[in-house]
């Protein structure tokens, strides 16, 4: 894979905050993103911040990506991107807290970005939506939207191309899962690249 970094990271330290519920795979997605960044010769962090440790409880996890060594180890309060894996959290958590007006917001929803903006009165920000729930049920046979959300993130940031991401999943997931599971995750990722919507 190419060692060239993308514009999302080249302009400085890129911080990402994920909002999800326990059991939806957000921590795995954040770790996978960190591992993917290695293919671009980047430094990275991936870490969770749990609330009540139970299935379905709201959680946050974080990524830091940089072309330089990272010396910050605290939680992320001013992310460049926010990824909302569970859309029900939009009603209970201020997911845009600390997100710059020119930051990126990716939401798992069947609604269009402009509908999310109006519904939650979101000012500024660049909003993207992807129906990761539908994709995961279609391709994985269950509600596990983490890989489609990761695919949407990669498409928006251009951190990895679709081909690079597929190659990574084949190699990485192939060591842990059956060919059927790997193939279904690859299909979910590929659909996310094609179906993510923007304003």
N, C-alpha and C positions, 0 to 999 in steps of 0.2 A: 504494500500500500504506500501511497505517497506520504512523504513527511511534511508536506506543506500545510500550514495552519490556515484556518478560515478567518474571514474578516471579523466574525463575531468575537474571536479571541485575540486577534492581532491588535485590536485597538486598546488592549489592556486586560486586566484581570476580569474574567467573566464569571459572575456568581448567579447561580440558579437555585430557586426554592420550589420544592414540590409540595403540593397539598394533596393528601389522600386519606384513606381510612385503612386501618390495620388489615392486612390480608389481601390487599389489592396489588401488591408487587411493586410499589413505588420505590422501596429501598433497593430492590433488585435492579430496577431500571436505572436508578442513580449510580449504582455500582457498575452496571454494564456501560453506562455513558463514560464513567471514569476510565474503565479499561479500554474503551474505544479511543479515548484521547491519547493513549499511549502510542497508537498507530500514527499519530500526528506529532510525536515527540514533545508532548506537552506535560507539564506538571499538573497534578490534580488532587482534589479531595472529594470524598463522598462520605457523608455521615448522616445518621438519623437523629431526630429529636422527638422522643416519644412522650405522649401524655399518658393517660391510663393505659396500661399494657394489656389491651384486650382486642379481640377481633372486632373490627368495625369502628373502633375509636379513632377520632381524628389524629393524624400524625403529620409531621413535616420532615422532609429530608432535604439535603443540600448538596450542591456540587460547586466546587471552585475549579476553574480551568485557566491555565496561564502558560505562556511561553517562558516565564521566569519562575524561579523557586518561590513557593508560597510560604510566607511567614506568619500568616493570620490563621488562627485556629478556633475562633469563636463562631457562634451562629451567624447566619446571614440575615441582616435586617434591611439592606438596600440592594435587593437583587436586580440584575439586568433582565432576568426572565423569571416568570412564574408559570408553573405547570400545574393545572388543576385536574387531577385524575378522577376525582369524584365530584360531579356537578352539584350534589346536594350540599356541599360545603359552602357554596356561594351564598347560601341563605344564613349561614351561621358563623362564617369566618370572613374577615376583611382580607381577601386574598391579594388585594392590590396594595396593602400596607407596605410602605417603603419602596414601592416600585416606581422608578422614574417615569415622568410623563412620556418619555420616548422609549420606555421599556416594552418588553414583549410579554403578552399574556396568551397562553394556550389553554383552552378549556375543552374537556371531554363533554360534548353535547351534540345533539342532532340539530340544534338551532344555529342560525347563521351568526357571524360575528356582530353584525349590526343589531341583531335582535338581543344578543347578550349585553351589548353596550347600553341599549335603551332600557332593558329590563332591570339592570343593576346600576343604572346611571353612572357608567364608567366614563370618566373624563380622560382625554389623551390616551396614551398607550396604544400599542399595535396589537389588535386582537385577532387571534386565529382560533378556529374551532375544528374539531374532528370527532366524529361519532365513534369513539374508541370502544364504547360499550357494544354497539352493534357489530363492529368488526371482530371483537374478541369472541362474541357468542357465535358468530358465523364461522370463524376460522378455528377457534380453540374449543368451541363447544361449551364455554362457560364464561362468566364475567371475570375477566382478568385483563384489564385494559392497559397494563403497563407497557407492553411492547408496542402497541399502536401509538401510545403517547410518546414513546421514545422515537418512533419513526417520524412523527409530526415534528418533534423538536429538531431532529437531524435535518429534515427538509427545510425548516424555517431558518436554521442557523447555517446550513451548508457545512456543518462540521465534518460529516462524511457524506459521500454520494450514496445513492441507493445501492449501487453495485458494491461499494466498499462495506456498507452496513450488512448486506446479505452475506458477503464473504466472511465478515467477522462472526456473525451468528452461526454460520455453518461450522466454523472452526471451534468457537467457544462453546456453543450449546451442544455441538456434536460430541464433546467429551463427557457431557453430563446426562443427556437425554436421548431417547429413542429417535430414529429417523423421522417417525410420524410427528412427534412433538416438535422437532426442529423445523420440519417443513411447514407445519401449521403456524409457527411463530414467524417464519420468513414471509409467508403469505400475508399475515397480519401487518407486518412491517411494510411490505410493499404496497398494500392498500392504503396505509396511512400516508405514504409518500404521495400517492395520487389523489387522495380524498381530502387532505387538510385544506380548509378554506380560509380566505382572508377577506377583509373589507375591500 
